[in-house]
Structures are given as C-alpha cells and as structure tokens.
C-alpha cells in the first residue's frame, strides 16, 4: 500500500474559510485565490466516500 500524498493547499494560495462539524466529521471549507469554495475529504473516511454520488450521475 502506498503512502497517502498530502497537498498543502494553503501554500498554493487557499485559505481556511469555515470550520464544519457535521455527520460526525470535522473539516474545513477552504477558498482558493478566486474565492471558489472547496473541501478535501481524506480517504480515511471510507464510509462517507461510499455514500457520495458518482460525478457523472
């Protein structure tokens, strides 16, 4: 098993915007330099990833 890669989005210009605590998960909503919001969910939360809809649906 390969070691997970970590990307430091803050070093690329993103800023932490809003801390969220929902459905038993604690995470940050971030904003890129153009104010687009995004979240990054680590793959260590497989039960949440299993519930997501595929992008192509």
N, CA, C and O atoms as CSV, one atom per row, in Angstrom:
chain,resi,resn,atom,element,x,y,z
A,1,UNK,N,N,0.850,-1.179,0.000
A,1,UNK,CA,C,0.000,0.000,0.000
A,1,UNK,C,C,0.894,1.239,0.000
A,1,UNK,O,O,1.816,1.354,0.808
A,2,UNK,N,N,0.609,2.155,-0.911
A,2,UNK,CA,C,1.427,3.360,-0.985
A,2,UNK,C,C,1.013,4.349,0.095
A,2,UNK,O,O,-0.127,4.352,0.560
A,3,UNK,N,N,1.951,5.170,0.472
A,3,UNK,CA,C,1.707,6.185,1.486
A,3,UNK,C,C,0.848,7.299,0.882
A,3,UNK,O,O,1.105,7.722,-0.246
A,4,UNK,N,N,-0.175,7.787,1.615
A,4,UNK,CA,C,-1.014,8.843,1.058
A,4,UNK,C,C,-0.202,10.109,0.799
A,4,UNK,O,O,0.714,10.436,1.553
A,5,UNK,N,N,-0.549,10.813,-0.274
A,5,UNK,CA,C,0.115,12.072,-0.585
A,5,UNK,C,C,-0.654,13.208,0.072
A,5,UNK,O,O,-1.883,13.182,0.140
A,6,UNK,N,N,0.068,14.187,0.545
A,6,UNK,CA,C,-0.545,15.343,1.187
A,6,UNK,C,C,-0.251,16.578,0.353
A,6,UNK,O,O,0.898,16.829,-0.010
A,7,UNK,N,N,-1.266,17.333,0.055
A,7,UNK,CA,C,-1.098,18.588,-0.668
A,7,UNK,C,C,-1.400,19.717,0.299
A,7,UNK,O,O,-2.458,19.741,0.928
A,8,UNK,N,N,-0.479,20.642,0.415
A,8,UNK,CA,C,-0.690,21.798,1.278
A,8,UNK,C,C,-1.351,22.895,0.448
A,8,UNK,O,O,-0.669,23.698,-0.190
A,9,UNK,N,N,-2.669,22.924,0.462
A,9,UNK,CA,C,-3.405,23.876,-0.353
A,9,UNK,C,C,-3.147,25.316,0.077
A,9,UNK,O,O,-3.231,26.233,-0.740
A,10,UNK,N,N,-2.834,25.519,1.354
A,10,UNK,CA,C,-2.547,26.874,1.815
A,10,UNK,C,C,-1.276,27.418,1.169
A,10,UNK,O,O,-1.186,28.615,0.898
A,11,UNK,N,N,-0.308,26.568,0.924
A,11,UNK,CA,C,0.914,27.041,0.259
A,11,UNK,C,C,0.650,27.382,-1.205
A,11,UNK,O,O,1.446,28.077,-1.836
A,12,UNK,N,N,-0.474,26.890,-1.748
A,12,UNK,CA,C,-0.859,27.200,-3.125
A,12,UNK,C,C,-1.807,28.400,-3.201
A,12,UNK,O,O,-2.278,28.755,-4.282
A,13,UNK,N,N,-2.086,29.022,-2.050
A,13,UNK,CA,C,-2.907,30.229,-2.034
A,13,UNK,C,C,-4.294,30.070,-1.453
A,13,UNK,O,O,-5.023,31.056,-1.341
A,14,UNK,N,N,-4.685,28.861,-1.080
A,14,UNK,CA,C,-6.014,28.660,-0.486
A,14,UNK,C,C,-6.027,29.162,0.958
A,14,UNK,O,O,-4.995,29.210,1.628
A,15,UNK,N,N,-7.205,29.528,1.410
A,15,UNK,CA,C,-7.385,29.993,2.792
A,15,UNK,C,C,-8.486,29.178,3.457
A,15,UNK,O,O,-9.469,28.799,2.821
A,16,UNK,N,N,-8.306,28.916,4.741
A,16,UNK,CA,C,-9.372,28.268,5.509
A,16,UNK,C,C,-10.509,29.265,5.654
A,16,UNK,O,O,-10.288,30.420,6.015
A,17,UNK,N,N,-11.722,28.816,5.371
A,17,UNK,CA,C,-12.856,29.733,5.360
A,17,UNK,C,C,-13.827,29.450,6.496
A,17,UNK,O,O,-14.181,30.363,7.242
A,18,UNK,N,N,-14.264,28.206,6.644
A,18,UNK,CA,C,-15.314,27.902,7.610
A,18,UNK,C,C,-15.114,26.492,8.147
A,18,UNK,O,O,-15.052,25.533,7.378
A,19,UNK,N,N,-15.014,26.371,9.440
A,19,UNK,CA,C,-14.881,25.050,10.045
A,19,UNK,C,C,-16.262,24.417,10.164
A,19,UNK,O,O,-17.207,25.049,10.637
A,20,UNK,N,N,-16.368,23.175,9.734
A,20,UNK,CA,C,-17.634,22.448,9.756
A,20,UNK,C,C,-17.511,21.223,10.657
A,20,UNK,O,O,-16.473,20.562,10.692
A,21,UNK,N,N,-18.558,20.941,11.363
A,21,UNK,CA,C,-18.651,19.727,12.171
A,21,UNK,C,C,-20.031,19.143,11.904
A,21,UNK,O,O,-21.025,19.559,12.500
A,22,UNK,N,N,-20.073,18.175,11.000
A,22,UNK,CA,C,-21.356,17.610,10.604
A,22,UNK,C,C,-21.229,16.119,10.354
A,22,UNK,O,O,-20.190,15.644,9.896
A,23,UNK,N,N,-22.280,15.389,10.653
A,23,UNK,CA,C,-22.345,13.942,10.443
A,23,UNK,C,C,-21.165,13.209,11.076
A,23,UNK,O,O,-20.729,12.175,10.570
A,24,UNK,N,N,-20.658,13.737,12.167
A,24,UNK,CA,C,-19.556,13.086,12.859
A,24,UNK,C,C,-18.189,13.376,12.276
A,24,UNK,O,O,-17.205,12.745,12.662
A,25,UNK,N,N,-18.112,14.333,11.341
A,25,UNK,CA,C,-16.836,14.676,10.724
A,25,UNK,C,C,-16.495,16.127,11.023
A,25,UNK,O,O,-17.380,16.976,11.130
A,26,UNK,N,N,-15.226,16.398,11.155
A,26,UNK,CA,C,-14.719,17.731,11.442
A,26,UNK,C,C,-13.803,18.114,10.285
A,26,UNK,O,O,-12.793,17.450,10.048
A,27,UNK,N,N,-14.148,19.184,9.559
A,27,UNK,CA,C,-13.339,19.558,8.406
A,27,UNK,C,C,-13.447,21.060,8.142
A,27,UNK,O,O,-14.301,21.745,8.706
A,28,UNK,N,N,-12.577,21.549,7.287
A,28,UNK,CA,C,-12.573,22.954,6.902
A,28,UNK,C,C,-13.079,23.115,5.481
A,28,UNK,O,O,-12.709,22.351,4.589
A,29,UNK,N,N,-13.927,24.112,5.276
A,29,UNK,CA,C,-14.243,24.579,3.926
A,29,UNK,C,C,-13.152,25.590,3.604
A,29,UNK,O,O,-12.858,26.476,4.406
A,30,UNK,N,N,-12.559,25.452,2.433
A,30,UNK,CA,C,-11.466,26.339,2.050
A,30,UNK,C,C,-11.891,27.163,0.838
A,30,UNK,O,O,-12.871,26.844,0.165
A,31,UNK,N,N,-11.137,28.224,0.574
A,31,UNK,CA,C,-11.355,29.068,-0.606
A,31,UNK,C,C,-10.039,29.214,-1.348
A,31,UNK,O,O,-8.982,29.423,-0.752
A,32,UNK,N,N,-10.136,29.098,-2.663
A,32,UNK,CA,C,-8.942,29.314,-3.477
A,32,UNK,C,C,-8.756,30.824,-3.684
A,32,UNK,O,O,-9.598,31.605,-3.241
A,33,UNK,N,N,-7.679,31.248,-4.342
A,33,UNK,CA,C,-7.429,32.687,-4.511
A,33,UNK,C,C,-8.535,33.431,-5.272
A,33,UNK,O,O,-8.588,34.659,-5.214
A,34,UNK,N,N,-9.417,32.718,-5.981
A,34,UNK,CA,C,-10.512,33.330,-6.729
A,34,UNK,C,C,-11.840,33.204,-5.985
A,34,UNK,O,O,-12.902,33.430,-6.565
A,35,UNK,N,N,-11.781,32.845,-4.706
A,35,UNK,CA,C,-12.952,32.713,-3.824
A,35,UNK,C,C,-13.879,31.561,-4.160
A,35,UNK,O,O,-15.048,31.592,-3.776
A,36,UNK,N,N,-13.398,30.544,-4.864
A,36,UNK,CA,C,-14.167,29.315,-5.049
A,36,UNK,C,C,-14.014,28.470,-3.794
A,36,UNK,O,O,-12.897,28.272,-3.316
A,37,UNK,N,N,-15.110,27.973,-3.259
A,37,UNK,CA,C,-15.060,27.145,-2.057
A,37,UNK,C,C,-14.858,25.682,-2.422
A,37,UNK,O,O,-15.380,25.200,-3.427
A,38,UNK,N,N,-14.093,24.985,-1.588
A,38,UNK,CA,C,-13.905,23.550,-1.786
A,38,UNK,C,C,-13.585,22.891,-0.455
A,38,UNK,O,O,-13.135,23.539,0.490
A,39,UNK,N,N,-13.824,21.604,-0.405
A,39,UNK,CA,C,-13.487,20.788,0.758
A,39,UNK,C,C,-12.644,19.622,0.272
A,39,UNK,O,O,-12.789,19.167,-0.863
A,40,UNK,N,N,-11.787,19.157,1.114
A,40,UNK,CA,C,-10.981,17.983,0.801
A,40,UNK,C,C,-11.265,16.963,1.883
A,40,UNK,O,O,-11.090,17.229,3.072
A,41,UNK,N,N,-11.702,15.798,1.457
A,41,UNK,CA,C,-12.008,14.727,2.390
A,41,UNK,C,C,-10.975,13.632,2.225
A,41,UNK,O,O,-10.799,13.100,1.129
A,42,UNK,N,N,-10.299,13.297,3.292
A,42,UNK,CA,C,-9.284,12.255,3.227
A,42,UNK,C,C,-9.943,10.900,3.024
A,42,UNK,O,O,-11.074,10.676,3.455
A,43,UNK,N,N,-9.234,10.011,2.373
A,43,UNK,CA,C,-9.769,8.674,2.114
A,43,UNK,C,C,-9.828,7.816,3.364
A,43,UNK,O,O,-10.230,6.655,3.294
A,44,UNK,N,N,-9.434,8.363,4.511
A,44,UNK,CA,C,-9.554,7.608,5.758
A,44,UNK,C,C,-11.000,7.608,6.259
A,44,UNK,O,O,-11.286,7.052,7.319
A,45,UNK,N,N,-11.911,8.228,5.503
A,45,UNK,CA,C,-13.324,8.229,5.840
A,45,UNK,C,C,-14.093,7.430,4.798
A,45,UNK,O,O,-14.958,7.992,4.127
A,46,UNK,N,N,-13.810,6.135,4.636
A,46,UNK,CA,C,-14.430,5.363,3.553
A,46,UNK,C,C,-15.947,5.281,3.654
A,46,UNK,O,O,-16.620,5.200,2.627
A,47,UNK,N,N,-16.501,5.301,4.859
A,47,UNK,CA,C,-17.952,5.197,4.976
A,47,UNK,C,C,-18.643,6.421,4.381
A,47,UNK,O,O,-19.743,6.294,3.843
A,48,UNK,N,N,-18.036,7.591,4.462
A,48,UNK,CA,C,-18.621,8.776,3.855
A,48,UNK,C,C,-18.407,8.766,2.345
A,48,UNK,O,O,-19.301,9.159,1.596
A,49,UNK,N,N,-17.259,8.332,1.896
A,49,UNK,CA,C,-16.999,8.257,0.458
A,49,UNK,C,C,-17.928,7.263,-0.220
A,49,UNK,O,O,-18.306,7.463,-1.374
A,50,UNK,N,N,-18.301,6.196,0.474
A,50,UNK,CA,C,-19.229,5.212,-0.088
A,50,UNK,C,C,-20.618,5.803,-0.332
A,50,UNK,O,O,-21.348,5.314,-1.194
A,51,UNK,N,N,-20.990,6.838,0.405
A,51,UNK,CA,C,-22.319,7.433,0.293
A,51,UNK,C,C,-22.411,8.486,-0.807
A,51,UNK,O,O,-23.514,8.899,-1.165
A,52,UNK,N,N,-21.293,8.923,-1.343
A,52,UNK,CA,C,-21.335,10.003,-2.329
A,52,UNK,C,C,-21.824,9.495,-3.680
A,52,UNK,O,O,-21.640,8.329,-4.027
A,53,UNK,N,N,-22.441,10.381,-4.422
A,53,UNK,CA,C,-22.893,10.055,-5.775
A,53,UNK,C,C,-21.709,10.201,-6.723
A,53,UNK,O,O,-20.890,11.105,-6.555
A,54,UNK,N,N,-21.611,9.332,-7.706
A,54,UNK,CA,C,-20.547,9.496,-8.703
A,54,UNK,C,C,-20.690,10.827,-9.441
A,54,UNK,O,O,-21.805,11.318,-9.617
A,55,UNK,N,N,-19.596,11.400,-9.864
A,55,UNK,CA,C,-19.599,12.704,-10.525
A,55,UNK,C,C,-20.410,12.678,-11.810
A,55,UNK,O,O,-21.049,13.675,-12.146
A,56,UNK,N,N,-20.404,11.577,-12.534
A,56,UNK,CA,C,-21.079,11.511,-13.830
A,56,UNK,C,C,-22.587,11.332,-13.741
A,56,UNK,O,O,-23.255,11.339,-14.774
A,57,UNK,N,N,-23.147,11.173,-12.551
A,57,UNK,CA,C,-24.605,10.981,-12.423
A,57,UNK,C,C,-25.352,12.287,-12.514
A,57,UNK,O,O,-26.580,12.303,-12.426
